[in-house]
Amino acid sequence: MLSVPSIVERFLETKMQVHPDVVSYIREHDDEDLIERIIAAVPAHTLVVSVSHIPGVTKEKDGIRFADTEVEVSQGKQGSCHPVDHIEDYIQYFRDRYNRLGHMIRSRCDVVPIVAIKQNDRLRQEEVAVCGMVADTRTTNNGHRIITIEDTTGTCNVLFHKDRPDFTEAERIIPDEVIGVRGTVSQEGTIIFGNQLLRPDIPFSFQPYTSKTRGKAVLVSDIHVGSDTFLQEAWDRFTGWISTSDISYLLIAGDLVDGIGIYPGQDQELVIKNIYEQYNTLGKMLSSLPSHIQIICAPGNHDVVRGAEPQPAIPSKFTGSFPANCIFVENPATIILQGVRILMYHGRSFDDMIGLIPGASYEQAHGMMAEMLKRRHLALCYGKKTPIAADKTDRMIIDPIPEVLHTGHVHIMGITKYRGVLGINAGTWQSQTAFQKQMNIQPTPAKAVILDLQTLETEVLDFE
């Protein structure tokens, strides 16, 4: 198995640096000759070797997109969520996750079933590849990482040695994600010594779509109408600006209102203590915006729907005051604006990921969007802080790949990009709460992210 240092060193010998994605691509193919073919194909005077320099790898869009309207809800339409009827639903739910995410991994490497490792003596001390769902993670007394993975045939343990150059990725493995592992089977056939970790990930060849016509969207989140920390004056400045702008779409990624009974003592922090009146106030606020702006509203954990994800759209009995140009979607939902896919997810699973991934923090929560994209999943961990409602299919899988992942929840605005996918956490319209003061979380309120659908470039406006 090619090591990261040996690949990087070979490129440095030619006076070139190499992008991490290129290193990952070479390791996935485990072909030493590929390094020389890439070096031979790189134009003279190149300083950094990128994926575009790999022979045979071209950026591709996933077909032609046709839309009858400029706004299409392709996933997460109102009424898509179903209640959990039987415990068997969870079996189908996790099996669907394993099959779909496993297929993404198996398309890049040949895997053997786990049962074959234990039953086939010829695989002992040989390199194999397996694919499974993470059942358990633990650190040994010596600091190594042991991962228990499961496929439909059995379970096995994988040991990642702490001295491996890419050990940090093994430390970031979390429960219930689907991974592939290349490694050497022990003499007893009881453990695999991991050499390489594979995830479903965004393909190197992904090419984001851009709109053929002019259009701009504004992305916001976490308005929290009804809270005594809702920034009404900043919102008024925002509505004054948007009313004279060339914006065509407004996307709100959850926590439209502050809700009722979300946490102990919340009633002491509310200026509107009736849930119907909270939504009625927000509806009037949105009615003041120009009618040509299409408004897409998704729920969050403070809204009136169930807490378990995926969440249904806001029920009609709460939306009577909202203007006709509002579209209510579920959480998560995929919206296509002029051909550009925007995956809206409120982001409650940030709480789980920040607690499980070393080095993660709320201040840099936008980095967790890249972790979601690597795993091709929005909320992996069952039984943690994010409640999951099982269905026959796992709707939290990121498929198809969006151009934009739009989140909120953490109240800290951040923008990132991972393999061509733009990640935008839109912040909040609420100043620091008492809970955030206890947790020393500094929100970045009253910011709006403008997205140009023709270029996928962003601009941040501050209305505080």
N, C-alpha and C positions, 0 to 999 in steps of 0.2 A: 504494500500500500504506500503510495506516494505521500510524503509528509509535507506540511505547509512550509517549514523552513527550507527544504530542498527545492521546492518549486520557486519560492521567492528568490533564493540564492542564485538559481540558474538565470532568472531574468536580470538580476543585479549584475551578473557577469557580463551582460550585454549593454550595461549602462541604462537599463530601463527599470522603472517600478511597475508593479502589476496590481491591478484592482482586485480586491478580495473576491468579487464575483467570478473573476477568471480563475482564481485559485480553486474556488469551490467547483467550478465546472470541470477543471482538470482532475480533481480528486474524485468526482462522481464517475468520470469515465475511466479512471485508473489506468491511464495510457501515457507512459513516459514519452513516447514519440510525439504525442500531441503538443508537448512543450516546444519541441523543435519546429513543428509545422506552424505554430503560432508565431514564433520568432521570425521564421522565414517570410511570413506574410505581412509582418508589421512594416509600414512605410518608414523610410529613413527619417531620422531626427525625431521619432516618437519618444516622448518622455514617460508616458503612462500607458500601459497596455490595458485596453478595456475589452468588454465583451464584443464590441463591434469588430475587433481585430481577429476574433476566432473564426477560422475558415468554416464555412457552412452554416454559421449561426447568423440569421437575419431576423430583425425585429418584424413581427407579424401581428396584424390586427385580427381579431377573431370573426372575420366575415363582415358582410355589409349589414348595417342596421337600418331598418325601415321603421318609421313611426308615423301613424296617422295624425298624431297631434304632437305639439312641441313638448308636452309633459305626458309621460307614461309611467304608471306604477307597474313594474314588471314582477316584483316580489313584495309581499307584505300588504296586499290589498285588504281593505276592510272586510272582515269576515273570514280571513284565512286561518285564524287561530282556532284550535279545537281543545276541548277539555280532555284531561287524562281520564280515561274510562277504566283501564285495567293495568295491573302491574306489568303485564306482557308488553304494554306500549313502551316501557323503558328498555326492554330487551331489543325490540325492533329499532328503537331510537339509537342505541349504541351500536347495534349491528350496521345500521345505515351509515353512521359516522365512520366505523372501521372500514366498510366496503368502499365508500367514496374517497376518503382521504388515503386509504391504502392503495387504491387504484392510481392515484397521482404519484405515489412513491414507486409502485411496481412498474410504472411506465418508464422509469429511469434506471432500474436495476433488476436483476433476476434474483428473486427471493425463494427460499425454501420454507416449507411449513415447520413450525417449531417442533412438532412431534418427530420429524425426521432427524433432528439433531440428537435426540435421545435414543432413537432406535437404529440409526445407521452408523455402524462403527467406522465406515470409510470416511465419514466427515470429521472424525476426531483429529484435532490439531491441523485442520484445514480451514481456509478462509471461506466464510459463508456470508450471505446477506439474509436477514429476517425482517419482517414487518409486523408490528403489533401495536396495541394500545397500552399505554403506560398504566400499570396497576399500582405500582408503588415506587417510591424513590427514597434512598437513604444514603447517608455518608458513613463510611467505615471509621474505625478508630484511627486509622492511618491517613485519613483524608481522601481516600478514593471514593468514587461514586458508584453505587450499585442500583441499577434500574431493573425492575421486574416488568416484563412486557407479556402481553397475552394476544394470541390470535385464536382462530376458531378451532385449533387442534390442541392447544395447551399453553403452558407458561414457561418462561425461562428467565434466568438472571443474566444481566449484562454488566460487566465491570469496566468502568472507564478509569484508567490510571491517572492520578493527579499530576504526574509529570508530563503528560501529553500536551503538546502546544495548544491544542484546541479544547482543553479540558473545560474552559469557561462555558462552552456550549452545553456540555454534559451537566454542568451545575444549573443550567437554565431549563432543564427538562422538568415539566410539571405534570401532575396527575391527569389522566384521561386524554392526553394528546396522542396522536398516532404518529409513530416514528419508524424509520428504517435504520437498521444498524448493520454495518459491515464489521466483521471481526473474526477472530480465530477461536474455534471450539476447543475447550479444554480436553485433556486426555481422558477424563472421566465422562465427558459429555454433559456436565452439570452446569456449565457457565460459559458464556462467550466473552472473550476479552475484546472490548470494543476498539476499533480503529477509526471508524468514521460514523458520524451521525447524519442521517438524511431526514428532511422534513418535506411535507407536501409543497410548500413554498410557491412563490410567484416564478413562473418560468423565465429564464434568461431572455427568451424571445418575445416576451410581452411588449406590445406597442400600444400605448394609450390612444384612444380615439379623441379627436377634437371636432368641434362643431364646424360645419361648412358655412354657417351663417352667424352673424353677430348675435351675441347674447351674454348677459351677465346675471349671476346669481349671488345673493347674499346668504351666508351661512351663519346662523346664531344658535344658541342653545341656552337652557336653564334660565328662563325668564323669572320664574318663581313669583308670579302675581299673587298678592295676598300677604306676602311676608313683609315685616316691618323694615327689612333691609333691601327690598326691591328699589332699584334706582329709577324712580319715575322721571326725574328731570333729564337724566341721561337718555332714557327711552324716548322722551319727547324730542330731544335733539336728533335722535336717530330717525324718528318718523318724519321730522321736518326735512332732513336730508334726503331720505329715500323718496319722498314725495316729489322732489325736483330732479331726481337722478334718472339714469337710463337703465335701471335695474328691471329685469323681467320676472325674477323668481326670488322668493324668500323661503328658506328651509330652516325649520326649527326642530332641533334634535332632542326633544324631550324636556321634562320638568317645565311644562307650560305654566303651571301654577304651583304654589307651595304645598297644597293639599291639606288634609286634616288628619291628625293622629298618626303622622308618619314616625314621630319619635316622641319620647316622654317630654312633657312640658312644652310642646310646640305651640299650644294655644296662647302661651304668654308672649310669643314672638310673631303673632299674626295681627294684621290690621283688618283683614277680611276673614271672619271665622265661619263663613258658610261656603261649602264647596261649590254650590251652584252659583253663588255670587262671584266667586273667584273666576270661574270660567266666563260668566256673563261680563265681567270687567275686561277680561282679555279679549273677548269677542268684540267689544266696543272699541278697544284699542286697535285691533287689526282692521276694523271697519273704516278707520280713518285713513288707511293707506289707499293709494290709487287702485281702482278696480281691475286694471290691466295686469297687475302683479299677481302671479300665481303663488299662493301660499301653501306650503306643505307642512303639516303639523304631525309630529310623531310623539308618542308618550314616553315618559321616563318613570323612575321609581317613586316620584312624588305625585304622579297623576292618579286619576280616579280608577284606573283599570287594575287588574291583578298584578301582583309584584313579580310573579314567575314569568320568565322569558321563554319564548317570544310573547310579547305583550299585545293584546288586542288594541285596535284604534279607540279613540275617545268615543264613548256612546253618544248617540244623537240627542239624548235628553239633556246633555250638558252643552250642546253646541248651537242652541237656538239663536244666540246673538251673533254668531260668527258670520262673516260675509260669504256670499256665494262663491267667491274665488278661492275659498279654502278647501284643500284636499286633506282628508284625515287618513293616515296610514298607520300601520302597525310598527312595532319595534322588535327586530330590525325591519327595514324596508329598502328596496332598491328602486330608485327613481331615475328615469332616463330623461334628461333635458337636452333636446336637440341632438340626440345620439350619444351624449355623454352619460355614462353610468355613475350614479352617486349612491353609495351604500350608506344609509343613515342608521346609526346604532347609538343609543344613548350612552352606553359605556359603563354600566354598573360592574362589569367583570374586571374593570381596572382595579377595584379593591382587592380582588383575589390575586391578580397577576403581580401587583406591586408587593403583596405580602409573600409571594412565592419565588420571585425572580431576584437573585442577588443584585444589588446596586440600583434597583428600580426605586423611583420616588414619585410623589405627587407633583413635585416641581417640574419633573421631566416626564410627565405622564404621556406626552405625545409619542415618546419612544416606544410605549407599549403597543401603539398601532402597528409598528413594524413587526413586533412579536406576534400579533394577531395574524398579520399577512404571511409570515413565515409558516405559521401553523395552519393557515387557511381556515381559521375558526375564530368566532367572536367571544365565546364563553365556554371554555373547555371543562372547567372543574365542577364536578357534581358534588353537592353536599357542603359547599363552602358558603360564602356570603351572597353569591348570586343564585337565587332560586331558579330551577329549570323545570319547565313543563314539557314532559316528553310527548312526542307525536310519532307517527310512523316514520317520518323523515326528520332529519336534523336540520332545521331551518337556520341554525347559527353557522353553518358551513359557508365560507366565502367562495361562492361559485354561482355565476361566473365572476371573473375578476373585474372589479370596478375601476374606473379611472380615479375616483375620489372616495375615501373613507371619511365620513363626517361623524364626529362624536362630540360628547360633552361630559357631563357628570362631575368631573373633578374641579370645575370652575377655574381652570388655569388654561389660557389660550396657548396653543402651540401648533406649529406646522412642521411636517416632516415629509420626506419622500423616500420610498423604498421600491427599488426595481421598477420605476415608472409609475407607481401608484402614489397619489398625493394623499397624505393624511392630514386632516384638519380637525383639531379640537377647538371648538368655537367659544370656550369660556363661559361667561355668565352675565346676567344683568342684576346680580345681587351682591351687595358688599359683604364684607367678612361677617360670618355668623358666629354665635357664641361657641358652637361646636368647633368651628375652624380655628378660633382663638385658642381653645384647649389643645388642639392638635398642631398648632403653629403652622397652619396652612394659610398662605397669602394668596387670595384669589386675584385674578386679573379681569375685573369686570368692565362692562360697557364697551366691548370691542366687537366690531363686525368684520367678517372676512368676505371680501369681494372676490368672486371667482369668475375669470374670463373664460367662457366656454370655448372660444376659438383657440386660445393659447394654453389654457390650464394654468395661467399665472395668477397669483393672488396679490391682494392689497389689503392691508389691515387699517381700519379707521377706528380711532379712539374717541368715544363720545362722553367720557367721564369728565 
